[in-house]
């Protein structure tokens, strides 16, 4: 309380002085992060004067979390009002793909509340890339635009070459901070695709600056036609074979589109494999015909049959076909072995003689027992005698 007039005439009560209370508070971080911090980061807790900083919540920022940025969305106008020097807002996050393509940002803003009649009193729109303590100011920004007239919309662009991934903040600077300022702000994303994707019939431009080609077209600008001539074929390797796809065309709305079928018109396997007749299944056969084998002990030869089940590879039987058993020398089959030393029906010599006098098979199965074989022996003497004489002559020559 102060008096008026000459200080020497002040009342005696004032000269006695007065009592007051002073409260002091200490914070680990600047201003206690204004109650908006997630944590207070201390560089070195063992040092009293160590550097300290706030980790702010949500859209708060600055070293003491005193700044707040209103989030904006693409193509959604927002009206804001503030008093003071700066009002902040946050742009949508820029993805890695957007930062490497033909994508740029456009901010459109207008203001009201006062008119500027001299230089330096116009509001300024600012943007800057960065997070944390990075925010736009008159002496630190990526791009800026001065709003030269109240009620008129002005545009600020961030071109593709300057657009980097991550967070971007904007600010409206009010040089007449003692007056309330109203402003409208809209952020737009402009995407430019290569050659504008040729035409709307070829493709459309995606949000990431990449052409989305329609069926029948390909390439960075959808200018390459992939359509084929109806009836032509192309081959694709599938399942160890070759799938032949046929080109088909459809007409609709005055336009004709052609493309290869998804399924195989024909299918063929690469040798030595063969097609099973189903889908794209190829198999490799272990045999192509029956095989004659000889047992080293019994001296009996027989056929192992080559079997080809439907849809599977051909393979030899593990066991011989008993009906094909034959001797491979001059002995006849008896009791399962070639142990009868005569030219009897069923023996190799007998069959050889039969083949000379008839067109029958040279390998005939010996199914008769020893007794019946003796009976047949007499009936086949005419055929075997010539053979025996031949063998005797050869033995005589060999002996001399």
PyMOL commands that set and color helices and strands:
alter all, ss='L'
color gray80, all
select helices_A, chain A and resi 7-9+12-15+30-35+96-99+194-197+348-357+370-379+381-399
alter helices_A, ss='H'
color red, helices_A
select strands_A, chain A and resi 37-42+52-56+60-61+67-71+78-82+86-90+103-112+124-129+143-146+154-158+168-173+181-191+203-205+211-213+217-218+224-225+233-238+241-252+255-260+266-269+274-275+282-283+291-294+300-304+306-307+315-316+321-327+332-334+337-340
alter strands_A, ss='S'
color yellow, strands_A
deselect
rebuild
show_as cartoon
